[in-house]
Amino acid sequence: MTAPGLTTRPSKRGPQDTMNRLEAAVKAGGMMIFARIDHAAGADGVGLSLLPTELLIFGHARAGTPLMQAAPTIAIDLPLKAIVWQDPAGQTWLSYNDPAWLATRHGLDATTDAAIAQMSRVLDETAKAATGD
């Protein structure tokens, strides 16, 4: 299951542990947590079932603001989001939007390349910490 611009990696851990480690890695990286949304709990609340699926919304104004100054529409995709989910076979996954894809989507030019590259590095390191890579 792949979607354009989405980075997805398997986790060596279960969904709860992966999400807890993701949140800890985000905080350790100096970023702010804006929300942690448990979609499975929401589904359960209306009598539906959903495999573990949790969304984390996070970021840092110092990283995101220059991108929004360059292309205000990128604010629809910022702050960053990552989802931890489990497939029917029991495998846990972590998915997030590729910052380079976001830059292309919003028509950012070369003046933001360094910021996008740094955001990509931070996301990769954070994802590795969460998934046990």
N, C-alpha and C positions, 0 to 999 in steps of 0.2 A: 504494500500500500504506500504509494508515493504521491506527493502533490508538488507542483512546481514551487520552488523557493523554500521548501520545507526540509529541514535537516532532521533526520530521525535516526536514533541510535539505540541499540538494545542495552538494557541494564542487567547487571549481574545480581541485582537486588530486587526485592518486592516493591510494589507501588508506594506503600507508605514510607518505607526506608529511603527509597529513591527521592521522593518529594521532600522528606525531612532533610536529606543531605543536600538537595538542590537549594532549599531555603537557607541552610547554613552556609553554603558556598557563596550564595548571592550576598548575604550579609557580610561574610568575611572579605568579599571583594569591594566592600564599601558602598554597595548599592542599596537602595531603599526597596522594601517590599510594600507594594500598594494594595495587593489583595491575594488571597489564596482561596480559590473557589473549588469546592468539592461537588462536581457535577453528578456523581453517583448518589450522593446524599440528596441532592435536589430532585433527582429522578425518583428516589425512594419516597420522598415527601409527597409525590403525586401518584404513588402507587405503581410506578414503572421500575424496571430493573435496568441497570447499566453497570457494566464491569468497571472496576476502579478507574476513574478518570478525574484528574485534578489539575487545575490551571493555576499557575503562579504569574502574577503581573509585577514587574520589577524594573528598576532602571536608576539612572542618575541624571539629574538635570544638566550637569556639566557635559555629558556625552550627547544627550538628546537635543538640547536647545540649539546648538549650531546646525544640526541637521534640519530642524524645523525652521530655522532662519533661512536656510537655503531652499527649502521646499516645504511650505506649511502643510501640504497634504500628508506628509509622512507622520504627522501627529495622529492619524487614524491608526497607525501601526506601532506607535510608541505611547507609553512605555513598552518595553519588551515583554514578551509572553513566552512561557514554556508550559508544555502539557506533559504530564506523566500519565500513562494509560497502560492498561493490560489487555492483551488480545485473548480470544477464546481458548487458545492453547496454554494460557497462563504466563506468557512472556511479558515482561514489563518493558516499556519503551519510553523514551524521552524525545519530544519533538519541539522544534522552535523555528521561527522564521530566520532564514539566512540574511544577515544584514546587507550583503552585496545584492541580493535579489530585491530587498526593500529599496536600496539606492536606485536600482534600475527601474523598478516599478514607479518611483516618484521622480525620475528624471534628474537625480542628483549628478552634478558634474565632477570633474577630477579634483576640485578644491576640497571635496569631502572624503577623498580616497583614504587618507591616513586615519581619519576618525572611523570610517567603516571598517578598515582593516583591524584597528584596535578593538572595536566592538566585536568583531568576528573572533579574535583571539580570546577575549574575555569569555565569550559565550562557549567556545570550545573547551577552555579550561574548566569552566563552571560545570559544563555537562559531563566532562570526564570525572570530576570529583563526585558528582551525583550518581553516576552509573557504575562506578568502580573500575573504570578503564585505567 
